[in-house]
Amino acid sequence: MTSKITYTGELRTTCEHVKSGNTFITDAPVDNNGLGQAFSPTDTVATGFGSCMITVMGIKAKGLGVDLKDSVVEITKHMAADPRRISKIEAKLILPSDVSEKNRKILEHTANTCPVHYSLHPDIERVVTYHWEL
């Protein structure tokens, strides 16, 4: 088992990572009858996309001798209706400026082929931009 999700009422869940015991909560968003006091389930999907990109970049960067510490991924999620779904995820990666052009290309390719990228439905538009400016 990977995770255990407990519905705690009021459109809220507690999500536990079984191996580590780490937890987080989710709330339904305000525009869907919720409190919006935490990540919504669709927020976690969009956030997982950004987290996956920077994680696999970090793995590859380690082998290249590149330090990506303090890099940031800013995620913007767009929703559509009928059926309610994620229609677009924008990911803006802000990365160190002292990375060679060759390594930038390798790292961008790595991010663009992360497992979550391949797991998202093909109808979800993905707009990914890289800003090598830290």
C-alpha positions as CSV (number, residue, x, y, z in Angstrom):
1,M,0.0,0.0,0.0
2,T,1.3,3.5,-0.9
3,S,-1.2,5.7,0.9
4,K,-4.2,5.7,3.1
5,I,-6.9,8.4,2.7
6,T,-9.4,9.0,5.5
7,Y,-12.5,11.1,4.9
8,T,-12.8,13.3,8.0
9,G,-16.1,15.0,7.1
10,E,-16.9,18.5,5.8
11,L,-15.3,17.6,2.4
12,R,-11.9,17.1,4.0
13,T,-9.5,14.2,3.8
14,T,-6.3,13.2,5.7
15,C,-3.8,11.6,3.4
16,E,-1.1,9.4,4.9
17,H,2.1,8.1,3.2
18,V,2.2,4.6,4.7
19,K,5.9,4.1,4.6
20,S,6.9,7.4,6.3
21,G,3.7,8.3,8.2
22,N,3.8,11.8,6.7
23,T,0.4,13.3,6.3
24,F,-1.4,16.2,4.6
25,I,-5.0,17.2,4.3
26,T,-7.2,18.1,1.3
27,D,-10.3,20.3,1.2
28,A,-12.8,20.7,-1.6
29,P,-12.2,24.2,-3.2
30,V,-14.5,27.1,-2.4
31,D,-16.0,27.0,-5.9
32,N,-17.0,23.3,-5.3
33,N,-18.8,23.6,-2.0
34,G,-15.6,23.3,0.1
35,L,-13.7,25.4,2.6
36,G,-10.6,25.8,0.4
37,Q,-8.3,25.8,3.5
38,A,-5.9,23.2,2.0
39,F,-4.8,21.7,-1.3
40,S,-7.8,20.3,-3.2
41,P,-7.4,16.9,-4.8
42,T,-6.8,18.5,-8.2
43,D,-4.3,20.8,-6.7
44,T,-2.3,17.8,-5.5
45,V,-2.3,16.4,-9.1
46,A,-1.0,19.7,-10.5
47,T,1.5,20.1,-7.7
48,G,2.6,16.5,-8.2
49,F,3.4,17.4,-11.9
50,G,5.8,20.2,-10.7
51,S,7.3,18.1,-7.9
52,C,8.0,15.3,-10.3
53,M,9.7,17.5,-12.8
54,I,12.0,19.1,-10.3
55,T,12.7,15.8,-8.6
56,V,13.8,14.0,-11.8
57,M,15.8,17.1,-12.7
58,G,17.5,16.8,-9.3
59,I,18.4,13.2,-9.9
60,K,19.9,14.0,-13.3
61,A,21.6,17.1,-12.0
62,K,23.4,15.1,-9.3
63,G,25.0,13.0,-12.0
64,L,26.0,16.1,-14.0
65,G,27.5,17.8,-11.0
66,V,24.9,20.5,-11.1
67,D,23.3,22.0,-7.9
68,L,19.6,22.8,-8.2
69,K,19.1,23.7,-4.6
70,D,16.7,26.6,-4.0
71,S,15.1,26.1,-7.5
72,V,11.4,26.8,-7.6
73,V,8.4,25.5,-9.6
74,E,5.4,27.8,-9.7
75,I,2.2,25.9,-10.6
76,T,-1.0,27.4,-12.0
77,K,-3.9,25.0,-12.4
78,H,-6.9,25.7,-14.6
79,M,-10.2,23.9,-14.3
80,A,-12.9,23.3,-16.9
81,A,-16.6,22.3,-16.4
82,D,-18.9,19.6,-17.7
83,P,-17.2,17.5,-16.7
84,R,-15.3,19.3,-14.0
85,R,-11.6,18.5,-14.6
86,I,-8.1,19.9,-14.9
87,S,-7.9,21.5,-18.3
88,K,-4.4,23.1,-18.1
89,I,-1.4,23.1,-15.9
90,E,1.2,25.9,-16.2
91,A,4.6,25.2,-14.7
92,K,7.2,27.9,-14.4
93,L,10.6,26.6,-13.3
94,I,13.1,29.1,-11.9
95,L,16.5,27.6,-11.9
96,P,20.2,28.6,-11.4
97,S,21.8,30.8,-14.0
98,D,25.2,29.2,-13.8
99,V,24.2,25.9,-15.6
100,S,25.8,25.4,-19.0
101,E,23.6,25.4,-22.1
102,K,24.3,21.7,-22.7
103,N,23.2,20.8,-19.1
104,R,20.1,23.0,-19.4
105,K,19.0,21.1,-22.5
106,I,19.6,17.7,-20.7
107,L,17.7,18.9,-17.6
108,E,14.8,20.3,-19.5
109,H,14.4,17.1,-21.5
110,T,14.5,15.2,-18.2
111,A,11.7,17.3,-16.8
112,N,9.6,17.1,-19.9
113,T,9.7,13.3,-19.7
114,C,8.9,12.8,-16.0
115,P,6.6,10.0,-15.0
116,V,3.7,12.3,-14.0
117,H,3.9,14.0,-17.4
118,Y,3.3,10.6,-19.0
119,S,0.6,9.8,-16.5
120,L,-1.6,12.9,-17.1
121,H,-4.5,12.6,-19.5
122,P,-3.4,13.9,-22.9
123,D,-6.3,16.4,-23.0
124,I,-4.6,18.3,-20.1
125,E,-2.7,21.1,-21.7
126,R,0.8,21.6,-20.2
127,V,2.6,24.8,-20.5
128,V,6.2,24.5,-19.1
129,T,8.6,27.4,-19.1
130,Y,12.2,27.4,-17.9
131,H,13.8,30.5,-16.4
132,W,17.5,30.0,-15.7
133,E,17.9,33.2,-13.6
134,L,18.6,32.2,-10.0
